[in-house]
Amino acid sequence: MDEKKKYEKLKKIVKIYLPDDVSIEDVNLNSNFTTELNINSANLVDIVLDVEDEFDIRLENEDMDGMQTVKDALAIIDKKQNEKA
């Protein structure tokens, strides 16, 4: 799967959990989930679970700790998918 498709899938997941004051147009590669997109920790866990399901991967606690930005999330998805291949 190419990077653009992964990015679009991830944005689709994130969109569900965005608060009313944040638009999907505000999401970019450098967006921080908690500080810029105002996603709370409970919703961040939901995003992680949805990412696991969507990309058929398993994320460990250290992966979740490293998932601060959209770009971080994509890098972790790539890493996990490459480990499976």
Backbone as CSV, one residue per row, in Angstrom:
resi,resn,N_x,N_y,N_z,CA_x,CA_y,CA_z,C_x,C_y,C_z
1,MET,0.850,-1.183,0.000,0.000,0.000,0.000,0.894,1.246,0.000
2,ASP,0.579,2.194,-0.856,1.441,3.368,-0.917,1.176,4.337,0.241
3,GLU,2.112,5.250,0.423,2.060,6.165,1.569,0.807,7.045,1.550
4,LYS,0.397,7.485,0.376,-0.779,8.353,0.286,-2.038,7.609,0.763
5,LYS,-2.171,6.344,0.369,-3.327,5.554,0.795,-3.317,5.353,2.309
6,LYS,-2.123,5.057,2.867,-2.010,4.892,4.320,-2.395,6.177,5.032
7,TYR,-1.910,7.294,4.508,-2.209,8.601,5.102,-3.710,8.872,5.075
8,GLU,-4.341,8.595,3.959,-5.786,8.825,3.831,-6.577,7.910,4.767
9,LYS,-6.153,6.654,4.893,-6.827,5.726,5.816,-6.681,6.213,7.255
10,LEU,-5.474,6.668,7.595,-5.236,7.153,8.948,-6.070,8.406,9.225
11,LYS,-6.136,9.312,8.259,-6.954,10.521,8.439,-8.429,10.159,8.653
12,LYS,-8.899,9.158,7.932,-10.294,8.723,8.063,-10.563,8.224,9.483
13,ILE,-9.591,7.492,10.051,-9.717,7.012,11.428,-9.713,8.190,12.392
14,VAL,-8.751,9.085,12.234,-8.584,10.223,13.145,-9.811,11.130,13.116
15,LYS,-10.395,11.303,11.937,-11.545,12.206,11.767,-12.680,11.890,12.744
16,ILE,-12.906,10.615,13.001,-13.988,10.179,13.894,-13.811,10.752,15.300
17,TYR,-12.554,10.906,15.715,-12.254,11.285,17.098,-11.908,12.756,17.283
18,LEU,-11.958,13.518,16.214,-11.652,14.949,16.332,-12.758,15.671,17.093
19,PRO,-12.379,16.554,18.018,-13.409,17.349,18.692,-14.034,18.343,17.714
20,ASP,-15.162,18.914,18.108,-15.903,19.825,17.223,-15.091,21.037,16.775
21,ASP,-14.107,21.452,17.600,-13.355,22.663,17.254,-12.167,22.395,16.331
22,VAL,-12.002,21.150,15.881,-10.897,20.810,14.986,-11.469,20.179,13.720
23,SER,-11.026,20.685,12.576,-11.502,20.190,11.286,-10.510,19.169,10.723
24,ILE,-10.986,18.271,9.893,-10.107,17.301,9.248,-9.082,18.026,8.376
25,GLU,-9.429,19.211,7.909,-8.485,19.999,7.111,-7.289,20.458,7.949
26,ASP,-7.439,20.465,9.274,-6.340,20.849,10.163,-5.309,19.735,10.327
27,VAL,-5.649,18.520,9.886,-4.759,17.373,10.063,-3.713,17.365,8.949
28,ASN,-2.436,17.337,9.360,-1.340,17.175,8.405,-0.300,16.247,9.012
29,LEU,0.760,15.968,8.287,1.763,15.004,8.755,2.374,15.380,10.097
30,ASN,2.521,16.670,10.353,3.172,17.118,11.582,2.205,17.385,12.733
31,SER,0.926,17.133,12.514,-0.071,17.381,13.565,0.176,16.470,14.763
32,ASN,0.230,17.074,15.947,0.347,16.314,17.190,-1.071,15.947,17.629
33,PHE,-1.269,14.673,17.927,-2.618,14.203,18.251,-3.226,14.925,19.454
34,THR,-2.447,15.111,20.511,-3.026,15.675,21.735,-2.956,17.196,21.782
35,THR,-1.819,17.787,21.409,-1.685,19.234,21.574,-2.312,20.041,20.446
36,GLU,-2.252,19.539,19.226,-2.792,20.304,18.098,-4.195,19.869,17.685
37,LEU,-4.438,18.562,17.752,-5.745,18.053,17.319,-6.709,17.866,18.480
38,ASN,-6.237,18.143,19.705,-7.071,18.082,20.918,-7.749,16.735,21.119
39,ILE,-7.043,15.659,20.768,-7.576,14.318,20.983,-7.165,13.872,22.381
40,ASN,-8.143,13.491,23.195,-7.824,13.082,24.569,-7.251,11.665,24.595
41,SER,-6.698,11.292,25.738,-5.989,10.007,25.829,-6.915,8.814,25.590
42,ALA,-8.157,8.901,26.028,-9.100,7.802,25.791,-9.347,7.616,24.290
43,ASN,-9.528,8.712,23.585,-9.744,8.630,22.138,-8.478,8.194,21.413
44,LEU,-7.321,8.551,21.958,-6.063,8.120,21.358,-5.946,6.593,21.420
45,VAL,-6.390,6.019,22.508,-6.406,4.552,22.625,-7.347,3.965,21.566
46,ASP,-8.495,4.590,21.366,-9.434,4.125,20.337,-8.812,4.212,18.941
47,ILE,-8.069,5.279,18.691,-7.388,5.430,17.402,-6.389,4.282,17.213
48,VAL,-5.621,3.988,18.267,-4.650,2.891,18.200,-5.353,1.570,17.868
49,LEU,-6.462,1.304,18.530,-7.210,0.070,18.269,-7.728,0.020,16.834
50,ASP,-8.228,1.157,16.354,-8.726,1.221,14.974,-7.585,1.041,13.969
51,VAL,-6.419,1.617,14.275,-5.244,1.464,13.407,-4.837,-0.013,13.350
52,GLU,-4.844,-0.665,14.506,-4.505,-2.095,14.526,-5.442,-2.886,13.621
53,ASP,-6.732,-2.620,13.724,-7.721,-3.333,12.902,-7.579,-3.002,11.425
54,GLU,-7.456,-1.724,11.115,-7.413,-1.272,9.723,-6.169,-1.780,8.992
55,PHE,-5.036,-1.766,9.682,-3.773,-2.133,9.032,-3.299,-3.543,9.394
56,ASP,-4.113,-4.276,10.155,-3.816,-5.656,10.542,-2.433,-5.770,11.191
57,ILE,-2.208,-4.939,12.199,-0.951,-4.946,12.953,-1.269,-4.946,14.442
58,ARG,-0.277,-5.207,15.266,-0.403,-5.110,16.723,0.592,-4.084,17.227
59,LEU,0.119,-3.140,18.004,0.976,-2.094,18.552,1.266,-2.377,20.019
60,GLU,2.521,-2.219,20.397,2.951,-2.389,21.779,2.876,-1.045,22.499
61,ASN,3.033,-1.068,23.822,2.994,0.175,24.596,4.027,1.190,24.117
62,GLU,5.241,0.723,23.799,6.270,1.668,23.344,5.918,2.278,21.991
63,ASP,5.184,1.529,21.156,4.716,2.091,19.886,3.723,3.220,20.162
64,MET,2.817,2.972,21.095,1.807,3.979,21.430,2.458,5.228,22.022
65,ASP,3.485,5.018,22.862,4.192,6.156,23.449,4.884,6.989,22.384
66,GLY,5.334,6.342,21.317,6.039,7.048,20.250,5.128,7.665,19.214
67,MET,3.838,7.448,19.355,2.881,7.936,18.360,2.345,9.308,18.767
68,GLN,3.172,10.316,18.607,2.793,11.678,18.986,2.142,12.448,17.826
69,THR,2.645,12.216,16.624,2.152,12.950,15.453,1.628,11.969,14.403
70,VAL,0.963,12.521,13.405,0.463,11.714,12.291,1.640,11.024,11.600
71,LYS,2.732,11.759,11.410,3.925,11.196,10.777,4.481,10.036,11.597
72,ASP,4.517,10.178,12.924,4.964,9.089,13.805,4.091,7.850,13.595
73,ALA,2.788,8.063,13.544,1.859,6.946,13.379,2.116,6.214,12.067
74,LEU,2.337,6.961,10.996,2.610,6.336,9.698,3.918,5.552,9.724
75,ALA,4.936,6.089,10.401,6.224,5.393,10.506,6.067,4.084,11.278
76,ILE,5.272,4.112,12.343,5.045,2.905,13.140,4.249,1.876,12.338
77,ILE,3.259,2.334,11.597,2.483,1.424,10.727,3.421,0.755,9.728
78,ASP,4.286,1.547,9.082,5.249,0.995,8.117,6.144,-0.042,8.775
79,LYS,6.675,0.293,9.947,7.586,-0.595,10.673,6.897,-1.925,10.984
80,LYS,5.675,-1.842,11.512,4.942,-3.057,11.873,4.576,-3.896,10.658
81,GLN,4.217,-3.245,9.577,3.873,-3.988,8.366,5.113,-4.649,7.776
82,ASN,6.249,-3.975,7.841,7.491,-4.550,7.319,7.947,-5.739,8.170
83,GLU,7.706,-5.679,9.475,8.059,-6.792,10.361,7.221,-8.025,10.040
84,LYS,5.990,-7.801,9.595,5.095,-8.912,9.259,5.455,-9.551,7.925
85,ALA,5.998,-8.736,7.020,6.258,-9.202,5.646,7.363,-10.257,5.587
